[in-house]
Amino acid sequence: MLVSAALVLMMTGPGLALFYGGLVRRKNTLAIMMQSFALMALITVMWALVGYSLCFGGDGQFIGSFEHAFLRGVGADPNPDYAGTIPQMTFMVYQLMFAIITPALITGATAERMKFSGTVLFLTLWFLVVYAPLAHMVWGKGGLLNASLGRNVHNATAGKIQRRKFSSERSVQQPALAPHQCAPAARRTTRNHSVRKRTVR
């Protein structure tokens, strides 16, 4: 379980950070990569404070309780409601990895469109208002959708909301911005070099 958690964490950093870093202009590469790594720290703190408890504490239909706030009662003993064969701390860390990568995926919709502070504020609110209730409703004990659905909480509408709300009209009128790391660009460069070599001959 811990190996799986480590692999999911690597999907965010360096995986997602490098992936999004190659899709933006060169001058914004470090900025978009930093968002992925900063979210790893931010969501980890929020998960330890209230996130895990809101997702997997209590038995409400829509959201959990503060039963495990500040990781109270989360230790080596298993939680029979979720994973009765592994320590609850291991289960908490495993679920944390998905809580990290889900908002990190949304940063791709706001690349080069939002300031870093705006992104942090939006995703903090999104984690508390959208992710935590949906995670509890789908996977939590007594959740409203627990018995009928098993789908992921990756809410693609969050990216659309960010894009509509924070993108300026000027950016819509500008020409499309090509990424600086792209396989077609490499093929065009190779082809142009071959043409120049034939011309010289």
Number of C-alpha atoms within 10 A of each C-alpha: 11 11 9 11 18 13 14 19 20 15 17 24 20 13 16 22 25 17 17 20 25 18 19 21 15 13 11 15 19 14 17 26 22 16 20 28 17 15 23 21 12 15 22 18 13 18 26 18 17 21 28 29 25 26 31 29 20 19 17 18 17 19 24 27 17 18 16 21 19 17 18 12 13 19 14 11 14 17 17 11 9 14 12 12 11 15 16 20 17 19 21 18 19 19 17 22 22 19 26 23 22 19 25 22 18 21 26 21 16 20 22 18 17 17 12 17 9 12 18 18 10 14 22 18 11 15 20 17 12 16 23 25 23 24 25 29 26 23 21 27 21 19 24 19 18 18 12 9 11 10 11 12 19 18 16 12 10 17 17 13 12 18 16 11 9 13 14 12 9 7 11 9 8 8 7 8 9 11 15 16 15 11 10 9 13 12 11 11 12 12 12 12 12 12 11 11 10 9 8 7 5
